[in-house]
Amino acid sequence: MAFYPPVTIANIIQKIDYQTLLLPAIQREFVWKNDEIELLFDSLMRDYPIGSLLLWKVNGENKQSHRYYSILKKFREKYKTHCEEVNTMTVPDFEAVLDGQQRLTALYLGLKGSYAYKKPRVHWVNNEYALPTRKLYLHITEYAPQDDTADTVSDDDGRLYNFKFLSAEDLESLDAEEWFEVGDILGLQGTYKLNAYIKENEWEDNEFINETLSKLHDMIHVTPTMNYYLEADPDYHKALNIFIRVNSGGEKLDYSDLIMSTLIASWDHAREEVNNLIDEIWNSYEFEINKDLILRAYLLIFSDDIKFRVSNFSSQNAIEFEEHWDEVRECIVTAFELVRDFGYTEQSLTSKNAVLPIVYYLFKSGKVLNYTRKEVVYKDDWETIKKWFHAVLLHRIFGGQADAILKVIREPITQAINDNEALFPAQAIARRLSKTRKSITVDDEFIENLLLTRYEERYAFPILALLYPHLDYKNGDFHKDHIHPKSGFTKSKLKKVGITNNSDNPEWYYSDKDYYNGIVNLQMLDGNQNISKSDMSLSEWVASSSVDLSKQMIPDILELEKFEEFVDTRWEVLQEKLKSALTF
């Protein structure tokens, strides 16, 4: 391995464009946030070191024996995060990045690419409204805004130069002439071009703009800031070992990235297949999964030892993974389809690990083919899994180390399949868990905590789904609803109906969110019912509709003035219903 003379950023960008600098399949996805890219450019402007690159010379057989990818050119959060594969048959000898991928991608996105991320408080939709395309700009008329209490201009938040990713809409709300699109500096190489540009914009007398643009120009075109080492040994496994060694201590590189690297050494398609599955689960069902979950599913199915460590992913394991990939993939897709049909969303699914026993069950039972569509054949199986799934999420058994609890659950599932049992073994799993610290048995304290769950909490959905199992969760036709409208619990509205500090009815019942905004005052309705109910008082809604109070578990105590009695009575009803629903 040799240390080479440093080169300029412009040289590096050119190598990326000419595809003489590529990424090996062992590399991970780009993970930097927009502000990290902005800070990288600020560091370069301030002459801070940004570390060396580690490259691997690729020629001969290595060009065709393995997969290589281009640096990511445009980033769209969730929708365009994968690098494109390069046909290296048409590419001359090139260098592959073993260390420095994140920095190189950040430089390219800032100078020639774009970075789109979701605006706050909007839904995930792949369009310019939700995820506007942003380019990197530099505020050239002043330094970055500073904390008034800072001693110097550069020592408060670590940022001196104000680099920002801005959309076209952002620019409209700013003085656009004060913001320079950073990528334009690539077309201004040389003092003559830069001075001509400054003159054209009548900035000759503005010392700050002159100094800032000159600094940016030299940073890109003149100063050789990119130090790198080049490994010339053609041995791919040596390159892999170097990659793992230099990255295993990195804060950002997670364990699954290292494991993926060992898999890719034996199965070139691993990265592409795993990424495609992650995309499919998001695009089809809007659940966000990652490599960890897929690799853990593999261990659960194929390995006696399911601890998440590199030694459990040998080259032989990788071959086995590849041979069974289509089946594993179908089981993962079907399991998430089933969970979506139960009514869960990314927000309400509190543990993705809870899906893995379903994946294992589908694979080992051989039921995966058209499982979610065979209503007559598998309806009882679905209902058993659904009840079990709600229960394990409410008991939060997958918190902490998931490996041990997954292994415990695997045992009764395996036994049930070996015994040719027709249904998912929920009772056997419950019995097995009762011998651990992750028991799913039910007591009064547990039920009380469930009933104190509030409307906005993620666990509200499985509680209400257990209480109202008859709704059409598969098609999303369900709404959480306040039985007594939440808007009726303001002090002014309570006063109108005579509920004050002097009332015989304890006011704290009306001010405690665990009551008026909790399960005891919540129900699940289908969409049409909820729309027609709107913000009507409970008594008005019952009078104007054909609601079945018994089915909705609503006591015939409808007046808001009797809310204390309503809470106490309904509490007992729900308590018994949940005990029954959660007992196996």
C-alpha positions in Angstrom: 0.0 0.0 0.0 1.5 3.3 -1.1 0.7 6.9 -0.1 0.2 9.1 -3.2 0.5 12.8 -3.7 -2.7 14.7 -2.8 -5.0 15.9 -5.6 -7.6 18.6 -5.9 -11.3 18.1 -5.3 -11.9 19.0 -9.0 -9.7 16.1 -10.0 -11.7 13.8 -7.8 -15.0 15.0 -9.2 -13.6 14.4 -12.7 -12.6 10.8 -11.8 -16.1 10.2 -10.6 -17.6 11.5 -13.8 -15.3 9.5 -15.9 -16.1 6.3 -13.8 -12.4 5.8 -12.9 -13.4 6.0 -9.3 -16.1 3.5 -8.3 -17.6 1.8 -5.3 -17.2 -1.9 -4.6 -20.3 -3.9 -3.7 -19.0 -4.2 -0.1 -19.7 -0.5 0.4 -22.9 0.5 2.2 -25.5 3.1 1.4 -24.9 6.8 1.7 -26.0 7.9 5.3 -25.0 11.5 5.7 -27.6 14.1 6.5 -27.7 17.4 4.7 -26.2 19.3 7.6 -23.2 17.0 7.7 -22.5 17.8 4.0 -22.7 21.5 4.8 -20.3 21.1 7.6 -17.9 19.2 5.4 -17.7 22.1 3.0 -17.3 24.5 5.9 -14.4 22.5 7.2 -12.7 22.6 3.7 -13.1 26.3 3.5 -11.4 26.6 6.9 -8.5 24.4 5.9 -9.4 21.7 8.3 -8.2 18.2 7.5 -10.9 15.8 6.4 -9.0 12.5 6.4 -7.4 10.4 3.7 -9.0 8.2 1.2 -8.1 4.5 0.8 -8.4 3.2 -2.8 -7.9 -0.2 -4.4 -6.5 -0.5 -7.9 -8.9 -2.7 -10.0 -7.8 -4.3 -13.2 -7.8 -7.7 -15.0 -10.2 -10.3 -13.6 -11.3 -8.2 -10.7 -13.1 -5.9 -13.1 -15.5 -8.7 -14.2 -15.6 -11.0 -11.2 -17.3 -8.5 -8.9 -19.9 -5.8 -9.0 -19.1 -2.1 -8.9 -21.2 1.0 -8.5 -21.0 4.7 -9.3 -21.0 7.4 -6.6 -24.6 8.5 -5.9 -25.3 11.5 -8.1 -28.8 12.5 -6.8 -30.2 11.7 -3.4 -33.9 11.6 -2.6 -34.7 10.5 1.0 -36.2 7.0 0.9 -36.8 7.0 -2.8 -33.3 7.3 -4.4 -30.7 6.2 -2.0 -29.0 3.3 -4.0 -26.0 3.7 -6.3 -26.3 2.5 -9.9 -24.3 -0.5 -11.0 -21.6 0.2 -13.6 -20.9 -2.2 -16.5 -17.1 -2.4 -16.1 -16.6 -4.2 -19.4 -16.6 -0.8 -21.0 -14.6 1.0 -18.4 -10.8 1.1 -18.4 -8.8 0.2 -15.2 -10.2 2.1 -12.2 -9.9 2.6 -8.5 -12.4 1.3 -6.0 -13.1 3.2 -2.7 -12.4 1.2 0.4 -12.5 4.1 2.8 -13.9 7.6 2.1 -17.2 6.8 0.3 -19.3 9.1 2.5 -17.0 12.1 2.0 -16.7 11.5 -1.7 -20.5 11.2 -2.1 -21.0 14.3 0.0 -18.6 16.3 -2.2 -20.3 15.2 -5.4 -23.8 15.9 -4.1 -22.7 19.4 -3.0 -20.9 20.2 -6.2 -22.8 18.5 -9.0 -25.7 16.6 -7.6 -28.7 17.4 -5.4 -30.1 16.4 -2.1 -33.9 16.0 -1.5 -35.3 15.4 2.0 -38.8 15.5 3.3 -40.3 18.7 4.6 -41.7 18.6 8.1 -45.3 17.8 8.8 -46.1 16.4 5.3 -46.8 12.9 4.2 -44.3 10.7 2.4 -45.0 11.2 -1.3 -42.3 11.2 -3.9 -42.9 14.6 -5.4 -41.4 18.1 -5.3 -43.9 19.3 -2.8 -43.0 16.8 -0.1 -39.3 16.3 -1.1 -38.1 19.4 -2.9 -34.9 19.0 -4.8 -32.2 21.0 -3.1 -28.8 22.3 -4.3 -25.9 23.4 -2.1 -25.5 27.2 -1.9 -23.1 29.5 -0.1 -24.1 32.8 1.5 -21.4 35.0 0.0 -22.2 38.3 1.7 -21.6 37.4 5.4 -20.6 34.6 7.7 -23.0 32.1 9.1 -25.4 33.5 11.8 -23.8 33.3 15.2 -24.8 33.1 18.8 -24.6 36.6 20.3 -22.9 35.2 23.4 -20.0 33.5 21.4 -16.6 35.0 21.9 -15.6 34.7 18.2 -17.4 34.4 15.0 -16.5 30.8 14.5 -16.6 29.2 17.9 -20.3 28.8 18.8 -21.7 26.0 16.6 -18.6 25.1 14.6 -19.8 26.7 11.4 -18.2 29.8 9.9 -19.3 29.7 6.3 -23.0 29.5 5.7 -23.5 26.5 3.3 -27.1 25.5 2.9 -29.1 23.1 0.8 -31.8 25.2 -0.7 -34.8 24.5 -3.0 -36.1 26.8 -5.6 -38.9 27.8 -3.2 -36.3 28.5 -0.5 -34.5 30.9 -2.8 -37.7 32.8 -3.5 -37.9 33.8 0.1 -34.3 34.9 0.3 -32.2 37.5 -1.5 -31.1 35.1 -4.2 -28.2 37.3 -5.3 -26.5 36.7 -2.0 -26.5 33.0 -2.4 -24.0 31.3 -4.7 -24.7 27.9 -6.1 -21.6 26.0 -5.1 -21.5 23.8 -8.2 -21.0 26.9 -10.4 -17.5 27.1 -9.1 -16.6 24.1 -11.3 -17.1 26.3 -14.4 -14.9 29.1 -13.0 -11.5 27.4 -13.1 -8.7 29.9 -13.2 -8.3 33.5 -11.9 -9.4 35.0 -15.2 -12.8 33.3 -15.3 -13.4 34.0 -11.6 -12.5 37.7 -11.9 -14.7 38.0 -15.0 -17.6 36.5 -13.1 -17.1 38.9 -10.2 -16.9 41.8 -12.5 -20.0 40.7 -14.4 -21.9 40.7 -11.1 -20.4 44.1 -10.1 -18.8 42.7 -6.9 -15.3 44.2 -7.5 -15.6 46.5 -4.5 -17.1 43.9 -2.1 -14.1 42.5 -0.2 -16.1 39.8 1.6 -17.5 38.4 -1.6 -14.2 38.5 -3.4 -12.4 36.7 -0.5 -15.2 34.1 -0.1 -15.4 33.2 -3.8 -11.6 33.1 -4.1 -11.4 30.8 -1.1 -14.0 28.5 -2.6 -12.2 28.5 -6.0 -8.9 27.6 -4.5 -10.4 24.9 -2.3 -11.9 23.2 -5.4 -9.3 23.9 -8.1 -6.0 24.8 -6.6 -5.3 23.3 -3.1 -4.5 19.5 -3.2 -6.7 18.6 -0.2 -7.5 15.0 -1.1 -4.9 12.7 0.4 -5.1 9.0 -0.5 -3.5 5.6 -0.2 -3.6 3.1 -3.0 -3.7 -0.7 -2.5 -2.4 -2.3 -5.7 -2.6 -6.0 -4.6 -5.3 -7.6 -6.8 -6.5 -10.0 -4.1 -10.2 -9.3 -3.5 -10.2 -10.9 -0.1 -7.4 -8.7 1.0 -9.3 -5.7 -0.1 -12.3 -7.0 1.8 -10.3 -7.5 5.0 -8.8 -4.0 4.6 -12.3 -2.6 4.3 -13.6 -4.4 7.4 -10.5 -3.5 9.4 -10.5 0.2 8.6 -14.3 0.5 9.0 -15.0 -1.6 12.0 -13.9 1.1 14.4 -16.0 3.8 12.7 -18.9 5.3 14.6 -21.2 5.4 11.6 -20.6 2.0 10.1 -23.0 -0.4 11.7 -22.6 -4.1 12.3 -24.9 -5.2 9.5 -22.7 -3.3 7.0 -19.7 -5.4 8.0 -21.8 -8.6 7.8 -23.1 -7.6 4.4 -19.5 -7.2 3.3 -18.7 -10.8 4.1 -21.8 -12.0 2.4 -21.0 -10.0 -0.8 -17.6 -11.6 -0.9 -19.4 -14.9 -1.8 -22.7 -13.6 -3.3 -22.3 -10.6 -5.5 -26.0 -10.0 -5.8 -26.6 -9.7 -2.1 -26.5 -5.9 -1.9 -28.8 -5.5 -4.8 -31.3 -8.1 -3.6 -31.4 -6.8 -0.1 -31.9 -3.2 -1.2 -34.7 -4.2 -3.6 -36.5 -6.0 -0.8 -36.1 -3.0 1.5 -37.6 -0.8 -1.3 -40.4 -3.2 -2.0 -41.5 -3.3 1.7 -41.6 0.5 1.8 -43.2 1.0 -1.6 -45.9 -1.7 -1.1 -46.7 -1.5 2.6 -44.8 1.7 3.8 -42.8 -0.1 6.5 -39.2 1.0 6.9 -37.0 -2.0 7.3 -33.2 -2.3 7.2 -30.5 -4.8 6.5 -30.4 -5.9 10.2 -33.9 -7.2 10.0 -33.3 -9.2 6.9 -30.1 -10.7 8.2 -31.7 -11.5 11.5 -34.5 -13.3 9.6 -31.9 -15.4 7.9 -30.3 -16.4 11.2 -33.6 -17.3 12.7 -34.4 -19.6 9.8 -31.0 -21.2 9.1 -28.7 -20.9 12.1 -28.8 -22.6 15.5 -26.9 -19.6 16.9 -28.9 -16.5 16.0 -26.6 -14.0 17.7 -25.9 -11.1 15.4 -22.2 -11.5 14.8 -19.9 -11.8 11.8 -18.8 -15.4 12.6 -22.4 -16.6 12.0 -22.1 -15.4 8.3 -19.5 -17.6 6.8 -18.9 -18.1 3.1 -20.9 -21.3 3.3 -23.8 -19.4 5.0 -23.7 -16.9 2.2 -24.1 -19.7 -0.4 -27.1 -21.1 1.6 -28.6 -17.7 1.9 -28.4 -17.2 -1.9 -29.9 -20.6 -2.6 -32.9 -19.9 -0.4 -33.2 -16.2 -1.1 -36.4 -16.3 -3.1 -38.2 -18.2 -0.4 -36.9 -16.0 2.4 -37.8 -12.9 0.5 -41.3 -14.1 -0.2 -41.8 -14.9 3.5 -40.7 -11.4 4.6 -42.9 -9.7 2.0 -45.9 -11.9 3.0 -45.3 -11.3 6.7 -45.4 -7.5 6.3 -48.4 -7.7 4.0 -50.2 -9.6 6.8 -49.2 -7.1 9.4 -50.4 -4.3 7.2 -53.7 -6.2 6.8 -53.9 -6.3 10.6 -54.1 -2.5 10.5 -50.5 -1.6 11.5 -48.6 1.3 10.0 -45.0 2.4 10.3 -46.1 4.6 13.3 -48.1 2.0 15.2 -45.7 -1.0 14.6 -43.5 -0.6 17.7 -41.1 -3.5 17.0 -40.2 -4.9 13.6 -38.6 -7.8 15.3 -42.1 -9.0 16.2 -42.6 -9.8 12.5 -39.7 -12.3 12.4 -41.5 -15.2 14.2 -44.2 -14.9 11.5 -41.5 -15.0 8.8 -40.1 -18.1 10.4 -43.5 -19.7 10.7 -44.3 -19.1 7.0 -41.0 -20.5 5.9 -41.0 -23.6 8.0 -44.7 -24.4 7.5 -44.6 -23.9 3.7 -47.7 -21.8 3.8 -46.3 -18.7 2.2 -47.7 -19.2 -1.3 -50.8 -16.9 -1.6 -51.1 -17.0 2.2 -52.7 -13.6 2.6 -55.3 -14.4 -0.2 -56.5 -17.8 1.0 -59.2 -16.5 3.3 -61.2 -19.7 3.7 -58.1 -21.9 4.2 -56.1 -19.6 6.6 -58.7 -17.4 8.3 -58.3 -19.1 11.7 -54.5 -19.0 11.3 -54.6 -15.3 10.6 -56.8 -14.6 13.6 -54.5 -16.6 15.9 -51.5 -14.7 14.6 -53.2 -11.4 14.9 -54.2 -11.8 18.5 -50.7 -13.1 19.4 -49.1 -10.2 17.5 -51.1 -7.6 19.3 -50.3 -9.2 22.6 -46.5 -9.5 22.2 -46.3 -5.8 21.1 -48.3 -4.7 24.1 -46.1 -6.7 26.4 -43.0 -5.2 24.7 -41.1 -8.4 24.8 -38.7 -7.4 22.1 -37.1 -4.6 24.0 -33.4 -4.9 24.6 -31.6 -8.0 23.1 -34.0 -9.5 20.6 -31.7 -12.6 19.8 -32.6 -14.5 23.0 -36.3 -13.9 22.9 -36.5 -14.9 19.2 -34.7 -18.2 20.0 -37.2 -18.9 22.7 -40.2 -18.3 20.4 -38.6 -20.4 17.7 -38.7 -23.6 19.8 -42.5 -24.0 20.1 -43.0 -22.9 16.5 -40.6 -25.6 15.3 -42.3 -28.2 17.5 -45.8 -27.3 16.3 -44.7 -27.7 12.7 -43.0 -31.0 13.4 -46.2 -32.2 15.0 -48.2 -31.0 11.9 -50.4 -28.6 14.0 -52.8 -26.6 11.8 -52.5 -23.2 13.5 -49.8 -20.9 14.7 -48.9 -22.1 18.2 -49.8 -18.9 20.2 -50.6 -20.9 23.3 -47.4 -22.9 23.2 -45.4 -19.7 22.8 -47.2 -18.1 25.7 -46.4 -21.1 27.9 -42.7 -21.0 26.9 -42.4 -17.3 27.5 -44.0 -17.7 30.9 -40.8 -19.4 32.0 -38.7 -16.3 31.1 -38.6 -12.7 32.1 -40.6 -11.9 29.0 -43.9 -13.5 30.1 -47.1 -12.4 28.3 -49.4 -13.4 31.2 -51.9 -10.8 32.2 -52.5 -9.2 35.6 -54.5 -6.2 36.9 -51.5 -3.9 36.9 -50.8 -4.7 33.3 -54.4 -4.1 32.2 -54.5 -0.8 34.2 -51.4 0.5 32.3 -53.1 -0.4 29.0 -56.2 1.5 29.9 -54.1 4.6 30.8 -52.7 4.7 27.3 -53.5 7.9 25.5 -54.8 8.6 22.0 -51.5 9.7 20.4 -49.4 6.9 21.8 -48.2 4.1 19.5 -49.7 1.4 21.7 -53.2 2.8 21.4 -53.8 1.0 18.1 -53.2 -2.6 19.2 -55.3 -2.0 22.3 -58.3 -0.7 20.3 -57.8 -3.4 17.7 -58.2 -6.1 20.3 -61.3 -4.3 21.7 -62.8 -3.9 18.2 -61.7 -6.9 16.2 -64.7 -6.8 13.7 -63.6 -3.7 11.8 -62.0 -3.7 8.3 -58.4 -3.3 9.2 -57.2 -4.7 5.9 -58.5 -1.8 3.9 -57.7 0.8 6.5 -61.4 1.6 7.2 -61.0 2.4 10.8 -60.6 5.6 12.9 -59.7 6.2 16.5 -62.5 8.3 18.1 -63.1 10.2 21.3 -66.4 9.0 22.6 -67.0 12.2 24.5 -65.3 14.7 22.1 -62.0 15.9 23.3 -63.0 19.5 22.5 -65.7 19.3 25.2 -63.1 19.2 28.0 -61.9 22.8 27.9 -62.6 24.8 31.0 -65.0 27.1 29.2 -67.1 24.3 27.8 -67.1 22.4 31.1 -68.3 25.5 32.8 -71.2 25.8 30.4 -72.6 22.4 31.6 -72.0 23.3 35.2 -68.8 21.5 35.9 -66.6 23.7 38.2 -64.5 23.4 41.3 -67.7 23.6 43.3 -69.4 20.8 41.5 -70.2 17.5 43.2 -68.5 15.8 40.2 -64.7 15.8 40.8 -63.1 18.1 38.3 -59.9 16.1 38.1 -61.8 13.5 36.1 -62.3 16.0 33.4 -58.8 17.5 33.5 -56.9 14.2 33.6 -55.7 13.3 30.0 -55.5 9.6 31.0 -59.3 9.7 31.2 -60.6 12.0 28.6 -57.8 11.4 26.1 -57.2 7.7 27.1 -58.5 4.3 26.1 -61.4 4.6 28.5 -62.8 7.5 26.4 -61.7 6.0 23.0 -63.4 3.7 20.5 -62.7 2.5 17.1 -65.2 3.3 14.3 -65.3 2.7 10.6 -64.7 5.7 8.4 -68.3 6.5 7.7 -69.4 6.3 11.3 -66.5 8.6 12.4 -67.3 11.2 9.7 -71.0 11.3 10.6 -70.2 11.5 14.3 -67.8 14.3 13.8 -67.7 16.5 17.0 -71.1 15.7 18.3 -71.6 15.1 22.0 -72.1 11.5 23.0 -75.8 12.0 23.8 -76.4 13.7 20.4 -74.6 11.0 18.5 -76.5 8.2 20.1 -79.8 9.9 19.5 -79.1 10.5 15.8 -77.6 7.2 14.9 -78.2 3.5 15.2 -75.1 2.8 17.2 -75.0 -0.4 19.2 -73.8 0.7 22.6 -73.2 -2.8 23.7 -71.0 -3.6 20.7 -69.0 -0.4 21.2 -68.8 -1.1 25.0 -70.3 2.2 25.9 -72.3 2.3 29.1 -75.8 4.0 28.9 -74.4 7.0 30.8 -74.3 9.5 28.1 -74.2 13.0 29.8 -70.9 14.7 30.2 -71.9 15.7 33.7 -71.7 12.0 34.6 -68.3 11.4 33.2 -66.9 10.0 36.5 -69.6 7.3 36.5 -69.0 6.7 32.7 -65.2 6.2 33.3 -65.7 3.9 36.3 -68.3 1.7 34.6 -66.5 1.5 31.2 -63.2 0.8 32.9 -64.6 -2.4 34.3 -66.0 -3.5 31.0 -62.8 -2.8 29.1 -60.7 -4.5 31.8 -62.6 -7.8 31.4 -62.6 -7.5 27.6 -58.8 -7.0 27.5 -58.1 -9.8 30.0 -60.1 -12.2 27.8 -58.5 -11.0 24.6 -54.9 -11.2 26.0 -55.2 -14.6 27.6 -53.9 -17.6 25.7 
